[in-house]
Amino acid sequence: MNESEIRAVVLATLLSIAPEVETDDLRGDRPLRSQVDLDSMDWLNFLLGLNKRLKVEIPEADYARLVTLDDVVAYLMKKLGIGP
């Protein structure tokens, strides 16, 4: 799995929580929750969805590190042992 495949999984998971999101309009460097207007329960469901799809444990202590789309993708790449 590479970065673009992980990003695609992240976006698909996001769309399963918020189907109205226009993924082409998302900025990788802006806070994701504010871009798609996710409340805390939706955000938790999003992270749990990533856990289920990618089999990656995301501890609650790491939630604050996952702010932007780029943060989420980079975090998942590291957890999956992909990249530098």
N, C-alpha and C positions, 0 to 999 in steps of 0.2 A: 504494500500500500504506500502511495506517495502523498505529497502535500495536497495536490489537487483532488485526489480521491478522498482524503480526510475532510477537506473543505466541503466536498459534495455531500458527505455523510452528515456533517454538521448542519448544512443548509437543509437537507432533507428532514433531519430531526427537528429543526426549527419550524419547518413548514407543517410538520405533523402536530405541533403545538399551536401554531399561529398561521393557518392556511392563507390568510389575507396578505401576508408579507410579500413584498416584491423584492426577491433576493438580488436582482440586478441593481437595485438602488442602495443596497447596504454598503457602508464604508467599513473597511477592515480596521481602521484606526480610531473609530468612534465607539463610545459605549454601546454595546449591542442591545442591552435592555431598553435604553431610552429610544433607540432607533425603531424598535419593534413594539414598544409599549407593553413589555411583559411584567406582570406582577410577580411577587415572590413565589407563589405557587406554580405559575407557568414556568418560571426560571428553574425551579426545582425539578419539574417534570421534564424540562429540556435536558438538564444534566443527567437525570436518571435515564432518559432516552439514549443519551450518548453512551452511558454505562452499558446499557442493554445491547446496543448495536455494535459497539466496538470492544466490549468485554474489558473495559478500562475502569478501574476503581477511582472515583474522584472523591477524596475525603472532604468533609465539610470545611476543614481548615484551609483547603485550597480554593474555595469558592470565591474569595475576595480577589484572587489573582486572575480570575476569568472575567475580564471586563469587556474587551473588544473581541470581535470575530478573529482577528489575528492572534490575540492572546489564547483563545480557545484552541485554535488550530495548532499553535506552537506547543501548548501544553500537551495536547493529545499526541503530537508527534514525539515529544520527549517520552511520554508514558509508554508509547508503543515501540520506542527504541529506533525511531526513524530520524535520519539526518545527523548533523554534527553533534 
